[in-house]
Amino acid sequence: MLRRKRDFKPDRTGTSLLSKLYVTPRQRRLLLKWGVIALLTLALSLAQDVILCRVSILGASTDLVAAGILLLSVLLPTDDGAIFALVASTVYYFSGSSPGSYCILLLTALGIAANILRANLLRRGFASNLLCAAAAMLVYEMLVYVLVLFLGYTTLSRMYAFGITAALSCAAMVVLYPLFSAACRIGGDSWKD
């Protein structure tokens, strides 16, 4: 006798983990956005630690990572910016190039404060974003100077170097703004205020 071919095939019993994983297009764009932001922050850290550490203008250098963290925390929505500032400042501290463990508190608090200030008082745009991020950078450098002066790591005569560092970092924010703004637009609007 001839056997009939079965019309019904039972499901496979063994499945792989990747076959169950489904990422929607929106989730894929968000993963891409955060991956690009992480790579940009890593590139800033690399540029600061390898290239710009050798360049000194009147005894001061830029603080690119702090400038990038503060700029991105202003560009992102408030909840995303707060989480980004906390995670990025923690990674910045553990990278070994930060001024101290207090940078976690300072960068997170100033990033959140700058974002809330911009969201509540100013209209979102290039000038307001840059103004809030630059003001946060100036306050950050001033607080770092006061803390290291209090801890005895620097002298009063080095105050101008911290001011130059703040000015150079604010100037770097102007260059970094289009790059970070484009990264924040991946996956849709970067703000919905």
C-alpha positions as CSV (number, residue, x, y, z in Angstrom):
1,M,0.0,0.0,0.0
2,L,1.0,3.5,-0.7
3,R,1.2,5.9,2.2
4,R,-0.4,9.3,2.0
5,K,1.6,12.3,2.6
6,R,0.6,14.1,5.7
7,D,-1.0,17.5,5.3
8,F,-0.4,18.4,8.9
9,K,3.1,18.9,10.3
10,P,3.6,19.3,14.0
11,D,5.4,22.3,15.4
12,R,9.1,22.0,16.1
13,T,9.8,21.3,19.7
14,G,13.2,23.0,19.9
15,T,13.5,26.7,19.2
16,S,16.4,29.0,19.6
17,L,16.5,32.1,21.7
18,L,17.0,34.4,18.7
19,S,13.9,33.0,16.9
20,K,11.8,34.3,19.8
21,L,13.4,37.7,19.9
22,Y,11.5,40.3,17.9
23,V,12.5,43.9,17.8
24,T,10.1,46.4,16.3
25,P,11.4,49.1,14.0
26,R,10.9,51.8,16.6
27,Q,12.9,49.8,19.2
28,R,15.6,49.2,16.5
29,R,15.8,53.0,15.9
30,L,16.0,53.7,19.7
31,L,18.8,51.1,20.1
32,L,20.6,52.8,17.2
33,K,20.2,56.2,18.8
34,W,21.6,55.1,22.1
35,G,24.4,53.2,20.4
36,V,25.4,56.3,18.4
37,I,25.2,58.5,21.6
38,A,27.4,56.0,23.5
39,L,29.9,55.9,20.7
40,L,30.0,59.7,20.5
41,T,30.6,59.9,24.2
42,L,33.3,57.3,24.0
43,A,34.9,59.2,21.1
44,L,34.9,62.4,23.3
45,S,36.6,60.5,26.1
46,L,39.2,59.1,23.7
47,A,39.8,62.5,22.1
48,Q,40.2,64.1,25.5
49,D,42.5,61.5,27.0
50,V,44.7,60.8,24.0
51,I,44.8,63.9,21.9
52,L,43.7,67.0,23.9
53,C,45.6,66.1,27.1
54,R,48.8,67.1,25.3
55,V,47.4,70.5,24.2
56,S,47.5,73.2,26.8
57,I,46.3,76.8,26.4
58,L,47.6,79.0,29.2
59,G,47.8,75.9,31.5
60,A,44.3,74.7,30.7
61,S,42.7,72.1,28.5
62,T,39.1,71.3,27.5
63,D,36.8,69.1,29.5
64,L,35.1,67.4,26.5
65,V,33.3,64.6,28.3
66,A,31.7,66.8,30.8
67,A,30.7,69.2,28.0
68,G,29.2,66.4,26.0
69,I,27.3,65.0,29.0
70,L,25.8,68.4,29.9
71,L,25.0,69.2,26.2
72,L,23.3,65.8,25.7
73,S,21.4,66.0,28.9
74,V,19.9,69.3,27.7
75,L,19.1,68.0,24.2
76,L,17.4,64.9,25.4
77,P,13.9,64.9,27.0
78,T,14.1,65.5,30.8
79,D,13.7,61.8,31.9
80,D,16.1,60.5,29.3
81,G,18.5,63.3,30.0
82,A,18.5,62.6,33.7
83,I,19.2,58.9,33.2
84,F,21.9,59.6,30.6
85,A,23.6,62.1,32.8
86,L,23.7,59.7,35.7
87,V,25.0,56.7,33.7
88,A,27.4,58.7,31.6
89,S,28.9,60.5,34.6
90,T,29.4,57.2,36.4
91,V,31.2,55.7,33.4
92,Y,33.2,59.0,33.2
93,Y,34.3,58.6,36.8
94,F,35.3,55.0,36.4
95,S,37.2,55.7,33.2
96,G,39.8,57.4,35.3
97,S,39.9,60.8,33.6
98,S,37.4,62.6,35.8
99,P,38.4,65.0,38.5
100,G,36.9,62.9,41.3
101,S,33.8,61.0,42.4
102,Y,31.9,64.2,43.0
103,C,31.7,64.6,39.2
104,I,28.8,62.1,39.3
105,L,26.7,64.3,41.6
106,L,27.7,67.5,39.8
107,L,27.1,66.4,36.3
108,T,23.8,64.7,37.1
109,A,22.4,67.5,39.1
110,L,23.6,70.2,36.7
111,G,22.3,68.3,33.7
112,I,18.9,67.8,35.2
113,A,18.8,71.5,36.4
114,A,19.8,72.8,33.0
115,N,17.2,70.6,31.3
116,I,14.4,71.7,33.6
117,L,15.4,75.3,33.4
118,R,15.4,75.2,29.6
119,A,12.1,73.2,29.5
120,N,10.2,75.6,31.8
121,L,11.6,79.0,31.0
122,L,12.9,78.9,27.4
123,R,11.7,77.8,24.0
124,R,13.7,74.9,22.6
125,G,16.2,76.0,20.0
126,F,19.9,76.2,19.3
127,A,20.5,79.3,21.4
128,S,18.5,78.2,24.5
129,N,20.0,74.7,24.4
130,L,23.5,76.0,24.1
131,L,22.9,78.7,26.7
132,C,21.6,76.3,29.3
133,A,24.4,73.8,28.6
134,A,27.1,76.4,28.7
135,A,25.8,77.9,32.0
136,A,25.8,74.4,33.4
137,M,29.4,73.9,32.2
138,L,30.5,77.2,33.8
139,V,28.8,76.2,37.1
140,Y,30.4,72.7,36.9
141,E,33.9,74.1,36.5
142,M,33.4,76.6,39.2
143,L,32.1,73.9,41.6
144,V,35.0,71.6,40.7
145,Y,37.5,74.4,41.4
146,V,35.9,75.1,44.8
147,L,35.9,71.4,45.7
148,V,39.5,70.8,44.7
149,L,40.6,74.1,46.4
150,F,38.8,72.9,49.6
151,L,40.4,69.5,49.3
152,G,43.8,71.1,48.9
153,Y,44.6,69.8,45.4
154,T,45.1,73.2,43.9
155,T,45.9,76.8,44.8
156,L,44.0,80.0,44.5
157,S,46.3,81.1,41.7
158,R,45.0,78.4,39.4
159,M,41.5,79.9,39.2
160,Y,42.2,81.4,35.8
161,A,43.0,77.9,34.4
162,F,39.5,76.6,35.5
163,G,37.9,79.7,33.8
164,I,39.8,79.0,30.6
165,T,38.8,75.3,30.8
166,A,35.2,76.3,31.1
167,A,35.5,78.8,28.2
168,L,37.2,76.2,25.9
169,S,34.6,73.6,26.9
170,C,31.8,76.0,26.1
171,A,33.4,76.7,22.7
172,A,33.6,73.0,22.1
173,M,29.9,72.7,22.7
174,V,29.2,74.9,19.7
175,V,31.1,72.4,17.5
176,L,29.5,69.4,19.1
177,Y,25.9,70.7,19.0
178,P,25.1,69.7,15.3
179,L,26.6,66.2,15.9
180,F,24.7,65.5,19.1
181,S,21.5,67.1,17.7
182,A,21.6,64.7,14.7
183,A,22.2,61.8,17.1
184,C,19.2,62.8,19.2
185,R,16.9,63.0,16.2
186,I,17.5,59.3,15.4
187,G,14.3,57.4,16.1
188,G,12.0,60.4,15.9
189,D,11.7,63.9,17.4
190,S,14.3,64.5,20.2
191,W,11.7,66.5,22.1
192,K,8.0,66.5,22.7
193,D,7.5,69.3,25.2
